[in-house]
Amino acid sequence: MSAEHGTTPPGEPRRGPRDEQGSAPDRPDRPAAEDFPPAPWDLCGQGWLTVWTAPRSAVPPSPPGVVPLTLFGRVLVVTAFVDYRPPGLLSYHELLAAVVVRKGVSPGLSITHIWVDDETSRRGARAMWAIPKQPADFTFDAGHLTARTHATAEEAPLKAPGLPARITTSVWQARNGTAHRTALRTSARVRPTRLRWHLPGTGGIGWLTAARPRLHLAVTNLRMRFGEP
């Protein structure tokens, strides 16, 4: 259940261009015309996630008025690989890192880094919700999950039953100097698993080399509504 600092193993990309990693923008993309579906987005798929605790000094800044949640003085962080599939609105792969935060007394998430292999998803998320999606090449193959040059996770499944889970929360992102809220609702089945992460030494989510993984989950039957008012 430990993270490993190293380089991403080579793999064949499933689809999508590769671009340099970047930090979260304060302004979203503004396409000349809307070339993406309107909100809300109803998505389906499966995922693999890890909950980490990180020193506050290592965590990227939060949007204005948003505060990271801590456990025994360390910030809670979530990383995930997600495989979105039909019958959801869009089909693509995703890697993200998000800080667990609160605004006032309401908990939520703030995405620091995120990569996808679908241009429609990238443009729509940046324009509507200020989510800093960047393009990347992905390989998902028998428990070996890769976003090339950004991170790899290897799963060693556990024999454990899945349990139903429902989460309703908010995603907070910086937009024009303020904290922009987007509603998120999910339902899924989750089970414990083992994930071994390989992270870059610098850039992107390399700051997680200072963090410790605490919990790994495999997520199936994922249904998500993103962007509901």
C-alpha positions in Angstrom: 0.0 0.0 0.0 2.9 2.3 -0.5 3.6 4.9 -3.2 6.8 4.6 -5.2 8.8 7.4 -6.6 9.8 6.5 -10.1 9.2 6.8 -13.8 6.1 5.7 -15.6 6.5 2.3 -17.3 6.1 2.4 -21.1 2.7 1.5 -22.5 0.7 1.8 -25.7 -1.8 4.7 -25.6 -5.4 3.9 -26.0 -6.3 7.2 -27.6 -5.8 11.0 -27.3 -3.0 13.5 -27.7 -0.3 14.1 -25.1 0.5 17.6 -23.8 2.7 19.1 -21.1 1.3 19.2 -17.6 0.1 22.5 -16.2 -1.2 24.0 -13.1 -4.9 24.9 -12.5 -6.0 27.9 -14.5 -7.8 30.8 -12.9 -9.8 31.2 -16.1 -11.5 28.4 -18.1 -11.3 27.9 -21.8 -13.7 30.0 -23.8 -14.4 28.3 -27.1 -15.9 30.4 -29.9 -19.0 28.1 -29.9 -20.1 25.4 -27.5 -18.7 22.2 -28.9 -19.6 20.1 -25.8 -22.8 18.9 -24.1 -24.5 21.3 -21.7 -24.6 20.5 -17.9 -25.4 18.3 -16.2 -23.2 15.4 -17.4 -24.4 11.9 -16.6 -21.5 9.6 -16.6 -21.0 5.8 -16.0 -18.0 3.6 -15.5 -15.5 2.2 -13.0 -12.5 3.6 -11.1 -9.6 3.0 -8.7 -8.9 5.5 -6.0 -6.5 6.1 -3.1 -7.0 8.4 -0.1 -3.7 10.0 1.1 -2.6 12.2 3.9 -0.1 14.9 2.9 1.8 17.7 4.7 0.0 21.0 4.3 3.2 22.5 2.9 3.2 20.1 0.0 -0.4 20.7 -1.1 -1.2 23.3 -3.9 -3.2 26.4 -2.9 -7.0 26.1 -2.6 -9.5 28.5 -4.2 -10.3 31.7 -2.3 -12.3 31.0 0.9 -11.8 27.3 0.6 -9.8 25.4 3.4 -8.2 22.0 3.2 -9.6 19.4 5.6 -6.9 17.9 7.9 -6.6 14.6 9.8 -4.1 14.8 12.7 -2.5 17.9 11.1 -2.3 16.4 7.6 -4.4 17.2 4.5 -6.7 14.6 3.0 -6.1 14.0 -0.8 -7.8 11.7 -3.2 -6.3 10.4 -6.5 -8.2 8.3 -9.0 -8.0 6.6 -12.4 -11.5 6.5 -13.9 -12.8 4.6 -17.0 -16.0 6.3 -18.2 -18.1 4.1 -20.5 -21.5 3.8 -22.2 -24.3 4.4 -21.5 -22.8 7.5 -20.0 -22.8 10.8 -21.9 -19.1 10.5 -22.8 -16.5 7.7 -22.9 -12.9 8.5 -21.9 -10.2 7.9 -19.4 -9.2 10.2 -16.5 -6.5 10.7 -13.9 -7.1 13.2 -11.1 -5.8 14.5 -7.8 -8.2 16.4 -5.6 -7.9 17.9 -2.1 -10.7 17.3 0.4 -11.8 20.8 1.5 -14.5 22.8 3.2 -16.2 26.1 2.5 -17.7 27.2 5.7 -19.1 24.0 7.2 -19.7 22.3 3.9 -17.1 19.6 2.8 -16.2 19.1 -0.8 -13.3 18.6 -3.2 -10.9 20.9 -5.1 -9.2 19.3 -8.2 -5.5 20.3 -8.4 -4.5 18.2 -11.5 -6.5 16.2 -14.0 -5.9 14.6 -17.3 -8.2 13.0 -19.9 -8.1 11.5 -23.4 -11.2 13.2 -24.8 -11.2 16.7 -26.1 -14.9 17.2 -25.6 -14.6 16.4 -21.9 -11.5 18.7 -21.6 -13.1 21.7 -23.3 -16.4 21.4 -21.5 -15.0 21.0 -18.0 -12.7 24.0 -18.4 -15.4 26.2 -19.9 -18.3 25.4 -17.6 -16.6 24.5 -14.3 -13.0 25.8 -14.4 -11.7 22.3 -14.0 -8.1 22.3 -15.3 -8.3 19.2 -17.6 -5.2 18.5 -19.7 -4.8 15.9 -22.5 -2.8 12.7 -21.9 -2.4 9.2 -23.3 -3.8 6.4 -21.3 -3.3 2.6 -21.0 -5.7 0.5 -18.9 -4.6 -3.2 -19.1 -5.4 -5.9 -16.5 -4.9 -3.8 -13.4 -2.1 -1.7 -14.9 -3.3 1.9 -15.2 -1.2 4.5 -16.8 -1.5 8.2 -17.8 1.7 8.4 -19.7 4.4 10.6 -18.1 2.0 11.6 -15.2 1.4 8.5 -13.1 0.9 4.7 -13.0 -1.1 2.6 -10.6 -0.9 -1.2 -10.3 -3.7 -3.1 -8.7 -3.4 -6.3 -6.6 -7.1 -7.1 -6.0 -8.3 -8.3 -2.6 -11.1 -10.9 -2.1 -13.5 -8.5 -0.5 -17.3 -7.9 -1.0 -18.5 -4.7 -2.6 -20.7 -2.3 -0.7 -23.1 0.3 -2.0 -22.0 4.0 -1.7 -23.7 7.3 -2.4 -22.0 10.7 -2.2 -23.4 14.1 -2.7 -20.9 16.9 -2.5 -19.4 20.0 -4.2 -16.4 20.6 -6.3 -14.7 24.0 -5.7 -12.5 25.6 -8.4 -10.9 29.0 -8.8 -12.5 31.2 -11.3 -11.8 34.9 -11.8 -10.5 35.2 -8.3 -13.5 33.5 -6.6 -14.4 29.9 -5.6 -16.8 28.4 -8.2 -19.0 25.6 -7.0 -20.2 22.6 -9.0 -22.6 20.0 -7.6 -21.5 16.3 -7.8 -23.7 13.3 -7.1 -22.4 9.7 -7.3 -23.5 6.2 -6.6 -21.4 3.0 -6.9 -20.2 -0.2 -5.4 -16.9 0.0 -3.6 -14.5 -2.6 -2.3 -11.0 -2.5 -0.7 -8.1 -3.2 -3.0 -4.3 -2.7 -3.1 -2.8 -0.1 -5.4 0.9 0.7 -5.9 1.4 4.2 -7.4 4.4 5.3 -9.4 4.6 9.1 -9.4 6.8 11.6 -11.2 9.6 13.2 -9.1 8.6 16.7 -10.1 5.7 18.5 -11.7 2.1 17.4 -12.0 1.2 15.3 -9.0 4.8 14.7 -8.0 4.0 16.6 -4.8 2.3 13.4 -3.6 5.7 11.8 -3.1 5.6 13.6 0.3 2.2 12.0 1.1 1.2 8.6 2.5 -1.5 6.4 1.0 -4.1 5.3 3.6 -6.9 3.6 1.8 -7.4 2.0 -1.7 -10.8 1.3 -3.2 -12.0 -0.3 -6.4 -15.2 1.3 -7.7 -17.7 -0.4 -10.0 -21.2 0.4 -11.2 -20.3 4.1 -11.0 -23.0 6.5 -11.9 -22.2 10.2 -11.7 -24.1 13.4 -12.3 -21.8 16.4 -12.6 -22.9 20.0 -12.9 -26.4 19.8 -11.4 -27.3 23.2 -9.9 
